[in-house]
Amino acid sequence: MCIEKHYEDAVQLLKQLIATPSFSKEEQGTAKILGQFMTDKGVAYNEHLNNIWAVNKHFDPSKPSILLNSHHDTVKPNPQYTRDPFAPIEEDGKLYGLGSNDAGGCLVSLLSAFMHFYEKEGLPYNILVAITAEEEISGVNGIESILNVLPKIDLAIVGEPTKTDLAVAEKGLMVLDCVAHGKAGHAARDEGENALYNAMDDINWFRTYRFPKVSEALGPVKMSVTVIQTSNKAHNVVPAECSFVVDIRATDQYTLEEMLDVIKQNVKCDVTPRSMRMRPSFIPGDHALVKAGLSLGKQLYGSPTTSDQALIPATSVKVGPGDSARSHTADEFIYLDEIRQGIDTYIKLLSIVNGVN
């Protein structure tokens, strides 16, 4: 099938997806559309909750597998929208609509690449595609819920808007709930122990500490205190407890466990991580997929934002059409030519890695 036919099918599918609300945890409508698309193309697919996946026609369990993954959930429309977010309108070379850029363009481009290779025989890699749910909220009913039923993944291409450049590393995320303790007392008298002041000492440590190892692709670990509060309702009570939240953007230089150990050794407050799921990722510069990207003139960079890449237990790269600067913005759009470029990029990357023309 030629690229142009793939492109026409991709745009038509994207318009259907835009027109169907698919907020995180409410993706059943777009899951049905994706399943019907697979059926119409003669592809047997699997479904769990709102996740859809399929393998190539000549799947061979003795071969390594490449996963193509993107998501079909969206955030809710930005309140500054001036257009109908569910109206897929073409105008001035753009396709407008909620989820068009994040990550609809990537989704339909990856699906087109999967269809391009679906019937090819003799490939050194199996190719499987998974269009998953709840990415926007890092939910447990998305990619994570099907990892145990997917074939073993040896390499993953995660579709997110990167201008088709290669994000060869992605920061992980660890959110900490911290509680500093003191002793209640009357603010008018010299009594009690102010938990807020105790918290300030630890907050200052989070503000000033620098993890010594710096990632070549992602830079330093970044820690930010983002929320602080006490349980007090009255102004005249010395607080006995002060809680605060720390947002930590992790790099490939440390595991989340290593960072947590360092933190606990240096602060006095109680520290509880909300999750240890969103791990940093990194693909070596000499990997065949990275070399393929460089041969196509793609730029390499480290991504500060998280995606389902953090949940996939395999070597992976994040790449796709569109621009992350447009994600979650009012009047979201993707250039139609970006979809063409996305399809072409995915097919060329997979062709080089598989050694086919």
C-alpha positions as CSV (number, residue, x, y, z in Angstrom):
1,M,0.0,0.0,0.0
2,C,1.4,3.4,-0.9
3,I,2.0,6.2,1.6
4,E,-0.8,8.3,0.2
5,K,-3.4,5.6,0.8
6,H,-2.1,5.1,4.4
7,Y,-2.4,8.9,4.8
8,E,-6.0,9.1,3.6
9,D,-7.0,6.3,5.9
10,A,-5.2,7.9,8.8
11,V,-6.8,11.3,8.4
12,Q,-10.3,9.7,8.1
13,L,-9.7,7.6,11.3
14,L,-8.3,10.7,13.1
15,K,-11.5,12.6,12.3
16,Q,-13.6,9.9,13.7
17,L,-11.5,9.8,16.9
18,I,-11.7,13.6,17.3
19,A,-15.5,13.5,17.0
20,T,-15.8,11.0,19.8
21,P,-15.1,12.1,23.4
22,S,-12.4,10.0,25.0
23,F,-11.5,11.5,28.3
24,S,-9.2,9.3,30.5
25,K,-11.3,6.4,31.9
26,E,-14.0,7.2,29.3
27,E,-12.4,5.9,26.1
28,Q,-15.0,3.2,25.2
29,G,-16.2,5.1,22.2
30,T,-12.8,5.5,20.6
31,A,-11.9,1.9,21.5
32,K,-14.9,0.8,19.5
33,I,-13.8,2.9,16.5
34,L,-10.3,1.5,16.7
35,G,-11.6,-2.1,16.9
36,Q,-13.9,-1.5,13.9
37,F,-10.9,-0.1,12.0
38,M,-8.9,-3.2,12.7
39,T,-11.8,-5.4,11.6
40,D,-12.3,-3.5,8.4
41,K,-8.6,-4.0,7.6
42,G,-8.9,-7.8,8.3
43,V,-6.8,-7.6,11.4
44,A,-7.7,-9.8,14.4
45,Y,-7.3,-7.7,17.5
46,N,-7.4,-8.1,21.2
47,E,-9.2,-6.0,23.7
48,H,-8.9,-5.4,27.5
49,L,-10.9,-2.6,29.1
50,N,-10.3,0.3,26.7
51,N,-7.0,-1.0,25.3
52,I,-6.7,-2.4,21.8
53,W,-3.7,-4.4,20.5
54,A,-2.8,-6.7,17.6
55,V,0.2,-8.6,16.2
56,N,1.5,-8.9,12.6
57,K,-0.1,-11.6,10.4
58,H,3.1,-13.8,10.4
59,F,3.9,-13.4,14.1
60,D,6.6,-15.8,15.2
61,P,7.1,-16.2,19.0
62,S,10.7,-17.2,18.4
63,K,11.6,-13.7,17.1
64,P,12.1,-10.5,19.1
65,S,9.2,-8.0,19.0
66,I,8.9,-4.3,18.4
67,L,5.9,-2.6,20.2
68,L,4.3,0.4,18.6
69,N,2.3,2.2,21.3
70,S,0.3,5.4,21.6
71,H,-2.8,6.5,23.5
72,H,-6.4,7.4,22.6
73,D,-7.4,9.2,25.7
74,T,-7.4,13.0,26.0
75,V,-7.5,15.6,28.6
76,K,-10.7,17.7,28.9
77,P,-10.9,20.7,26.7
78,N,-9.0,23.8,27.7
79,P,-11.6,26.4,28.8
80,Q,-10.2,28.9,26.3
81,Y,-11.4,26.9,23.2
82,T,-13.0,29.1,20.6
83,R,-13.9,26.1,18.4
84,D,-15.9,23.0,19.0
85,P,-13.2,20.6,20.4
86,F,-15.1,17.6,18.9
87,A,-15.4,19.1,15.4
88,P,-12.6,17.8,13.1
89,I,-12.2,20.7,10.8
90,E,-9.6,21.0,8.1
91,E,-8.4,24.6,7.6
92,D,-5.2,26.1,6.1
93,G,-3.4,22.8,6.1
94,K,-4.4,22.0,9.7
95,L,-6.7,19.5,11.3
96,Y,-8.3,21.0,14.4
97,G,-9.8,19.1,17.3
98,L,-9.2,17.8,20.8
99,G,-6.5,15.1,20.7
100,S,-5.5,15.8,17.2
101,N,-1.9,16.6,18.3
102,D,-1.8,14.7,21.6
103,A,-1.7,12.0,20.5
104,G,-4.1,11.4,17.6
105,G,-1.6,12.2,14.9
106,C,0.9,9.8,16.4
107,L,-1.7,7.1,17.0
108,V,-3.0,7.0,13.4
109,S,0.6,7.3,12.0
110,L,1.8,4.3,14.1
111,L,-1.3,2.3,13.1
112,S,-0.6,3.1,9.4
113,A,3.0,1.8,9.9
114,F,1.7,-1.3,11.5
115,M,-0.7,-1.9,8.6
116,H,2.2,-1.3,6.2
117,F,4.2,-4.2,7.7
118,Y,1.2,-6.4,8.7
119,E,1.3,-8.9,5.9
120,K,5.1,-8.8,5.2
121,E,6.8,-12.2,5.7
122,G,10.4,-12.9,6.8
123,L,10.9,-9.8,9.0
124,P,13.5,-10.3,11.7
125,Y,11.2,-8.6,14.2
126,N,7.6,-9.1,15.0
127,I,5.6,-5.9,15.0
128,L,2.8,-5.4,17.4
129,V,0.6,-2.3,18.0
130,A,-1.1,-1.3,21.3
131,I,-3.4,1.7,21.4
132,T,-4.0,2.3,25.1
133,A,-6.0,4.2,27.6
134,E,-5.5,6.4,30.6
135,E,-2.1,7.8,29.5
136,E,-3.0,11.4,30.4
137,I,-3.6,10.4,34.1
138,S,-0.9,7.7,34.3
139,G,-3.8,5.3,35.1
140,V,-3.4,1.7,36.0
141,N,-5.9,0.5,33.4
142,G,-3.8,1.6,30.4
143,I,-0.6,0.0,29.0
144,E,0.3,-1.4,32.4
145,S,-2.8,-3.5,32.5
146,I,-1.9,-5.5,29.4
147,L,1.8,-5.9,29.7
148,N,1.3,-9.4,31.1
149,V,-0.7,-10.6,28.1
150,L,1.4,-8.9,25.4
151,P,4.2,-10.9,23.7
152,K,7.7,-10.2,25.2
153,I,8.7,-6.7,24.1
154,D,12.3,-6.2,23.0
155,L,12.0,-2.6,21.7
156,A,9.2,0.0,21.9
157,I,8.4,3.0,19.8
158,V,6.1,5.3,21.8
159,G,4.1,7.8,19.8
160,E,4.0,11.3,21.3
161,P,4.4,14.6,19.5
162,T,8.2,15.2,19.0
163,K,8.3,16.9,15.6
164,T,9.4,13.3,14.5
165,D,12.7,13.9,16.3
166,L,13.9,11.1,18.7
167,A,13.5,11.6,22.4
168,V,16.2,9.1,23.4
169,A,15.7,9.7,27.1
170,E,12.7,10.7,29.2
171,K,12.6,11.9,32.8
172,G,10.8,9.8,35.4
173,L,8.5,11.2,38.1
174,M,8.3,10.5,41.8
175,V,5.9,12.5,44.0
176,L,6.6,12.5,47.7
177,D,4.1,13.3,50.5
178,C,6.1,14.7,53.4
179,V,5.0,15.3,57.0
180,A,7.0,17.3,59.5
181,H,6.1,17.0,63.2
182,G,6.1,19.4,66.1
183,K,4.1,20.0,69.2
184,A,1.0,22.2,69.5
185,G,1.0,25.3,71.7
186,H,-0.5,28.7,72.0
187,A,1.1,31.2,69.6
188,A,1.0,34.0,72.3
189,R,3.2,32.0,74.6
190,D,6.7,30.5,74.2
191,E,5.4,27.0,74.1
192,G,5.1,24.1,71.6
193,E,7.4,23.2,68.7
194,N,6.4,24.7,65.4
195,A,6.1,21.9,62.8
196,L,6.1,24.5,60.0
197,Y,9.5,25.7,61.0
198,N,10.7,22.1,61.1
199,A,9.3,21.6,57.6
200,M,11.1,24.7,56.4
201,D,14.5,23.2,57.2
202,D,13.6,20.1,55.1
203,I,12.1,22.3,52.3
204,N,15.3,24.2,52.2
205,W,17.2,21.0,51.7
206,F,15.0,20.0,48.8
207,R,15.5,23.4,47.4
208,T,19.3,23.4,47.5
209,Y,20.4,19.8,47.3
210,R,21.9,18.7,43.9
211,F,22.3,15.0,43.1
212,P,25.9,14.8,41.9
213,K,25.4,12.7,38.8
214,V,24.1,14.6,35.8
215,S,22.5,12.9,32.8
216,E,24.0,13.8,29.4
217,A,20.6,13.7,27.8
218,L,18.3,14.9,30.6
219,G,20.5,17.1,32.8
220,P,20.2,17.1,36.6
221,V,17.6,15.6,38.8
222,K,15.0,18.4,39.5
223,M,13.2,18.6,42.9
224,S,10.4,21.1,43.5
225,V,8.2,21.6,46.6
226,T,4.8,22.4,45.1
227,V,2.3,22.2,48.0
228,I,2.5,23.1,51.7
229,Q,-0.2,23.2,54.4
230,T,-0.8,22.6,58.1
231,S,-3.9,21.2,59.8
232,N,-4.5,24.5,61.7
233,K,-7.8,26.4,61.3
234,A,-6.9,29.0,63.9
235,H,-4.2,31.6,63.6
236,N,-3.2,31.4,67.3
237,V,-2.1,27.7,67.4
238,V,1.4,26.6,66.9
239,P,1.0,23.8,64.3
240,A,1.9,20.2,65.5
241,E,2.0,19.0,61.9
242,C,3.0,20.4,58.5
243,S,2.7,18.5,55.3
244,F,4.2,19.3,51.9
245,V,4.5,17.7,48.5
246,V,7.7,17.3,46.4
247,D,7.7,16.8,42.7
248,I,10.9,15.0,41.6
249,R,11.9,14.6,37.9
250,A,14.3,11.7,37.8
251,T,17.0,11.0,35.2
252,D,18.6,7.8,33.9
253,Q,21.5,8.3,36.4
254,Y,19.5,7.1,39.4
255,T,16.8,4.6,40.2
256,L,13.9,6.0,42.1
257,E,14.9,3.8,45.0
258,E,18.4,5.3,45.1
259,M,17.0,8.8,45.2
260,L,14.5,7.9,47.9
261,D,17.3,6.5,50.1
262,V,19.4,9.7,49.7
263,I,16.3,11.9,50.6
264,K,15.5,9.8,53.7
265,Q,19.1,10.1,54.9
266,N,19.0,13.9,54.7
267,V,15.5,15.1,56.0
268,K,13.8,14.6,59.3
269,C,10.2,14.6,58.0
270,D,8.2,11.4,57.2
271,V,8.5,10.7,53.5
272,T,6.0,8.6,51.6
273,P,6.2,8.2,47.8
274,R,2.9,8.1,46.0
275,S,4.2,5.7,43.4
276,M,7.4,4.2,42.1
277,R,5.9,3.4,38.7
278,M,7.0,6.4,36.5
279,R,10.6,5.5,35.9
280,P,13.1,7.3,33.7
281,S,14.1,5.7,30.4
282,F,17.1,5.9,28.1
283,I,18.2,4.2,24.8
284,P,21.9,4.0,24.1
285,G,23.3,6.1,21.3
286,D,24.7,3.1,19.4
287,H,21.3,1.3,19.3
288,A,20.1,0.4,15.8
289,L,17.0,2.5,16.1
290,V,18.9,5.6,17.1
291,K,21.3,5.1,14.2
292,A,18.3,4.7,11.9
293,G,16.9,8.0,13.2
294,L,20.3,9.8,12.7
295,S,20.5,8.4,9.1
296,L,17.1,10.1,8.4
297,G,18.4,13.4,9.7
298,K,16.5,13.3,13.0
299,Q,17.6,15.3,16.1
300,L,18.2,13.5,19.4
301,Y,17.1,15.0,22.7
302,G,16.0,14.3,26.3
303,S,12.3,14.8,27.2
304,P,11.4,16.5,30.5
305,T,7.8,15.3,30.2
306,T,6.5,11.8,31.2
307,S,4.5,9.4,29.0
308,D,3.6,5.7,29.0
309,Q,7.3,5.1,28.0
310,A,7.9,5.2,31.8
311,L,5.8,2.0,32.2
312,I,7.1,-0.1,29.4
313,P,9.8,-2.5,30.6
314,A,11.9,-2.5,27.5
315,T,14.3,-0.3,25.6
316,S,12.3,2.4,24.0
317,V,12.3,5.7,22.1
318,K,9.6,8.4,22.0
319,V,8.9,9.9,18.5
320,G,6.0,11.1,16.6
321,P,4.4,13.9,14.5
322,G,3.1,17.1,16.0
323,D,4.6,19.5,18.5
324,S,4.3,18.9,22.3
325,A,3.9,22.7,22.7
326,R,0.4,22.4,21.3
327,S,-0.6,19.6,23.6
328,H,-3.5,20.5,26.0
329,T,-3.8,24.0,24.4
330,A,-7.0,25.7,23.2
331,D,-8.0,25.0,19.6
332,E,-5.5,22.1,19.4
333,F,-4.5,21.1,15.9
334,I,-2.0,19.1,13.8
335,Y,-0.7,20.0,10.4
336,L,-1.9,17.5,7.8
337,D,1.6,17.3,6.4
338,E,2.9,16.3,9.9
339,I,0.7,13.2,9.6
340,R,2.3,12.3,6.2
341,Q,5.7,12.9,7.8
342,G,4.8,10.7,10.8
343,I,3.8,7.8,8.6
344,D,6.9,8.1,6.5
345,T,9.2,8.4,9.5
346,Y,7.7,5.3,11.3
347,I,7.8,3.2,8.1
348,K,11.4,4.3,7.3
349,L,12.6,3.6,10.9
350,L,11.1,0.2,11.0
351,S,12.3,-0.6,7.5
352,I,15.9,0.3,8.4
353,V,15.8,-1.7,11.7
354,N,14.2,-4.7,9.8
355,G,16.6,-4.4,6.9
356,V,13.9,-4.1,4.3
357,N,13.3,-1.6,1.5
